[in-house]
Amino acid sequence: MHASLASESRALAIDLHTLLSELDVARWRADLEQSCRTQAARIEARLVALRAREELGEARLSALRRSVEDLYGVLCSAMPRQALNTEQLALDWAELRARLQPAYEQMAAALQSLAIHVPTRRPTNYARNILHISGALAALVLVHTVLPPAWMLPVGLGLAAWAWSLELSRRLSPRVNALLMRILGSFAHPHESSRVNSSTWYCTALGVLALLGSPTLVLVAIAVLGFADPAAAIIGRRYGSVKLVNGRSLQGSGAFVGVGFLATLTVLLATRPDLSLPAVLAMSAGAALLGAVAELFSLRVDDNLSVPVAAAAGAGLVGMLLG
């Protein structure tokens, strides 16, 4: 694929990701309309330029060509007109968002097949946030008070094996995939119907961490992912005005560090009374900071795998340095 075409295609996907972020239900306000129209005009101009590229006629780029045409059709047919009232305007933009989301997933998949990676689009999903937090609370209690240390490894590896068996079943049978997505419909992100589910990556992370034989590091990993990740998502989507990389924002990353630090601090104070307060503070900072870095730069690796592993590594490395 020509370098200029790859660059233009990725820039288009990033612009589309930005527009969908502005239109997210947690962020949308009427005063953002002009910004959204400006962004939509930029996307349309990129689409016009891409449609004129002769390279898109190549057979190996057929999926990308279809995604470009579909996206152009959505913008031409669903772009909101000037509305007489705010309520109608919000409905029109919501309709555009609903149609753009699958178009973005189609383009992201086409680019991924060409080894061009773009941020995964994760719309606000409060049911998923609640599941994250409640699941973390249950896992913390289970690991600390119920699960004997000797069982941690077989249970962790068993969870990973179970999750990947479901993934294999989904790939072999579209009916199984449809059934699982219907069951998890309230919690799943749109892209998870065709990619590895986030919970599979999370179970994989738990299996990897179980190999370390440290319940403390497993607890830290669960706490950071379970509380800091949803906090970053909620704050970032609502208030994320200062953009960093990969669709992340300064406000979201700040929320991740703050909540990750407090979550780790609480877990260590509750479960490791033998540690000194300076050690607990330093380990909490290490877990929160490395977890935030992993969340910020996770593009090719799902953050449900990278964040808990990085958080555990941060706490473990600081603990080793402190002796």
ABEGO torsion letter per residue (X at the ends): XBAAAAAAAAAAAAAAAAAAAAABAAABBAAAAAAAAAAAAAAAAAAAAAAABAAAABAAAAAAAAAAAAAAAAAAAABBBBBABAAAAAAAAAAAAAAAAAAAAAAAAAAAAAGBBBBBBBBBBAAAAAAAAAAAAAAAAAAAAABBAAAAAAAAAAAAAAAAAAAAAAAABAAAAAAAAAAAAAABBAAAAABBBAAAAAAAAAAAAAAAGBAAAAAAAAAAAAAAAAAAAAAAAAABABBBBGGBBAAAAAAAAAAAAAAAAAAAAAABAABBAAAAAAAAAAAAAAAAAAAAABAABBAAAAAAAAAAAAAAAAAAAAX
